Amino acid sequence: MLPVPPGISRDDLTVSDLSASDQSFILADVHLQSPDYEQRGFEELKQLLHAAPGHGPALRSLGYVFLQTRQFAEARECFQHAITVNGKDARAHYYSALLISRERGFNDLADLASMKRQLEIAISLDPGSAEAHSLLALVQTFRGDSASGLESMQKAVRLNPHNETYRFNLAQIYLHTRNADPAIALLQGIDSSGNEALTKRIAESMKNALEMRVASAGRSVSVPGILMLTP
């Protein structure tokens, strides 16, 4: 028997048997996390769904594989089926919004409304999802609601303070709302070593922020375009 992690009492744990389908899903999911076994995990998911077509977690995971390979129609079908099976699957709702963002971007108001709806459901089911708060912040900002976007991105950073993308995007929203000082503080604290693209974006944003700080002392401020990193 494995030892119980520190701070957790064995008396607080419950033991339940896993179904054969759940056991197969866990094995497939483990394989998907390993670069050497990704294809094997993919095939195992398909086999599992052939035997148990209503297995929600497998549908969600297979949909994510399709999403990563930009097979958007297949991903959409999987996520919709997963939500039909279990409407309380927070990650299936989040992935549905992520799918729209990757397939269509942030330009269409109807798409933004659909993403917002899926993300609000995801957050209601899992308030601790930094990913969902972060994506919602982008949606809100592109919808023109920078105040709500700022609040959502602040939540994402609080939930995952070490995520450099969240901190960079929070700086962008500060800049978009003409608030240079907190943007500068965030940009200075981001470790972009080994990421040339992020380093370039930070330099550009820092230039905008410093110019904004100087300009705000006595004349109108030009608001830079949104340079946020998308998931």
C-alpha positions in Angstrom: 0.0 0.0 0.0 1.3 3.5 -0.9 2.0 5.9 2.0 -0.5 8.7 2.5 0.9 12.2 1.6 1.7 14.5 4.5 -1.3 16.4 5.9 -3.8 13.9 4.7 -5.5 11.4 7.1 -6.1 7.9 5.9 -9.5 8.2 7.7 -10.6 10.9 5.3 -10.1 8.7 2.3 -12.7 6.5 0.6 -12.0 3.6 -1.7 -14.2 2.6 -4.6 -13.8 0.1 -7.4 -13.1 1.5 -10.9 -15.2 0.1 -13.8 -13.3 -1.5 -16.7 -14.0 1.5 -18.8 -12.6 3.9 -16.2 -9.5 1.7 -15.9 -9.0 1.8 -19.7 -9.5 5.6 -19.7 -6.8 6.1 -17.0 -4.3 4.0 -18.9 -5.0 5.8 -22.2 -4.8 9.2 -20.5 -1.4 8.2 -19.0 -0.2 7.2 -22.5 -1.4 10.5 -23.9 0.9 12.4 -21.5 4.0 10.6 -22.8 5.5 11.7 -26.2 6.5 8.1 -26.9 3.0 6.7 -26.3 0.7 9.4 -27.6 -0.5 7.5 -30.6 -1.1 4.4 -28.4 -3.2 6.5 -26.1 -5.2 7.9 -29.0 -5.9 4.4 -30.3 -6.9 3.3 -26.8 -9.4 6.1 -26.5 -11.0 5.2 -29.8 -11.2 1.6 -28.8 -12.8 2.6 -25.4 -15.4 4.8 -27.1 -16.2 2.0 -29.5 -17.1 -0.2 -26.6 -18.5 2.6 -24.4 -19.6 5.4 -26.6 -21.0 7.4 -23.7 -17.9 7.6 -21.6 -17.7 11.4 -21.0 -14.0 11.7 -19.9 -12.9 9.7 -22.9 -14.9 11.9 -25.2 -13.4 15.0 -23.7 -9.9 13.7 -23.9 -10.3 12.5 -27.5 -11.7 15.9 -28.4 -8.7 17.6 -26.9 -6.4 15.4 -29.0 -8.4 16.5 -32.1 -8.1 20.1 -30.9 -4.4 19.9 -30.6 -4.1 18.6 -34.1 -6.5 21.3 -35.4 -9.2 18.8 -36.4 -11.9 21.2 -35.3 -15.0 19.5 -36.5 -14.0 16.2 -34.8 -13.1 18.1 -31.6 -16.4 19.9 -31.6 -18.4 16.7 -32.0 -16.5 15.1 -29.0 -17.0 18.1 -26.7 -20.7 18.4 -27.6 -21.2 14.7 -26.9 -19.3 14.9 -23.6 -21.5 17.8 -22.4 -24.6 15.9 -23.5 -23.4 13.0 -21.4 -22.4 15.2 -18.4 -23.4 18.8 -18.5 -21.3 19.4 -15.3 -18.0 18.5 -16.9 -16.2 21.9 -16.4 -13.3 21.0 -18.7 -15.5 20.0 -21.6 -17.1 23.5 -21.4 -13.7 25.1 -21.2 -12.4 23.1 -24.1 -15.5 24.1 -26.1 -14.6 27.8 -25.6 -10.9 27.1 -26.4 -12.0 25.4 -29.6 -13.8 28.5 -30.8 -10.8 30.7 -30.0 -8.4 28.5 -31.9 -10.6 27.9 -34.9 -12.1 31.4 -35.3 -10.2 33.9 -33.1 -11.6 36.8 -31.2 -13.1 39.0 -33.9 -16.8 37.8 -34.2 -19.2 39.1 -31.5 -21.3 35.9 -31.8 -18.2 33.7 -31.2 -17.2 35.9 -28.2 -20.7 35.5 -26.8 -20.5 31.7 -27.2 -17.1 31.5 -25.6 -18.3 33.7 -22.7 -21.3 31.4 -22.1 -19.2 28.2 -22.1 -16.5 29.8 -19.8 -19.0 31.1 -17.3 -20.5 27.6 -17.0 -17.0 26.1 -16.6 -16.1 28.6 -13.9 -19.4 28.0 -12.0 -18.5 24.3 -12.0 -14.8 24.8 -11.2 -14.1 28.3 -9.7 -10.4 27.3 -9.3 -9.7 26.9 -13.0 -7.0 29.5 -13.8 -7.3 28.6 -17.5 -11.0 29.4 -17.7 -10.5 32.7 -15.9 -7.6 33.6 -18.3 -9.6 32.8 -21.4 -12.6 34.6 -20.1 -10.4 37.7 -19.5 -9.4 37.7 -23.2 -13.1 37.3 -24.3 -14.2 40.1 -22.1 -11.4 42.4 -23.2 -12.1 41.8 -26.9 -15.8 42.4 -26.2 -14.8 45.9 -25.0 -15.3 45.2 -21.3 -11.8 45.8 -20.1 -12.8 46.2 -16.4 -14.2 42.7 -16.3 -11.3 41.4 -18.3 -8.9 42.9 -15.8 -10.7 41.3 -12.9 -10.8 37.9 -14.6 -7.1 38.0 -15.5 -6.2 39.1 -11.9 -8.0 36.0 -10.7 -6.1 33.8 -13.2 -2.8 35.2 -11.9 -3.8 34.7 -8.2 -4.7 31.1 -9.0 -1.5 30.5 -10.9 1.0 33.2 -10.1 3.9 31.5 -11.9 2.2 31.4 -15.3 4.2 34.0 -17.4 1.5 34.1 -20.1 -1.2 35.2 -17.6 1.1 37.9 -16.1 2.0 39.2 -19.6 -1.7 39.4 -20.6 -2.6 41.1 -17.3 0.1 43.7 -18.2 -1.6 44.1 -21.6 -5.0 44.8 -20.0 -3.4 47.4 -17.7 -1.9 49.1 -20.7 -5.2 49.0 -22.5 -6.8 50.7 -19.6 -4.0 53.4 -19.5 -2.5 52.1 -16.3 1.2 52.0 -17.0 2.8 51.5 -13.6 1.3 48.0 -12.7 2.0 46.9 -16.3 5.7 47.9 -16.0 6.0 46.0 -12.7 4.5 42.9 -14.2 6.6 43.0 -17.4 9.8 43.5 -15.3 9.0 40.4 -13.3 8.5 38.0 -16.3 11.2 35.5 -17.0 11.3 35.1 -20.7 14.7 33.4 -21.0 14.7 30.9 -23.8 11.6 32.4 -25.4 12.6 34.8 -28.1 9.1 35.6 -29.2 8.0 36.5 -25.6 11.1 38.5 -25.0 10.3 40.6 -28.1 6.8 41.2 -27.0 7.9 42.2 -23.6 10.3 44.7 -25.0 7.6 46.2 -27.2 5.1 46.3 -24.4 7.7 47.9 -22.0 8.4 50.6 -24.6 4.7 51.3 -24.9 4.3 51.4 -21.1 7.2 53.8 -20.5 6.0 56.1 -23.2 2.5 56.0 -21.7 4.0 56.8 -18.2 5.8 59.9 -19.6 2.9 61.0 -21.8 0.3 60.7 -19.0 2.0 63.5 -17.1 0.8 66.2 -19.5 -0.8 65.2 -22.7 -3.2 62.7 -24.2 -2.2 59.0 -24.2 -2.2 56.8 -27.2 -3.5 53.4 -26.3 -1.5 50.5 -27.9 -3.1 47.7 -29.7 -3.9 44.5 -27.7 -0.9 42.1 -27.9 -2.2 39.4 -25.6 -1.0 35.9 -25.9 -3.8 33.4 -26.8 -3.9 29.8 -25.5 
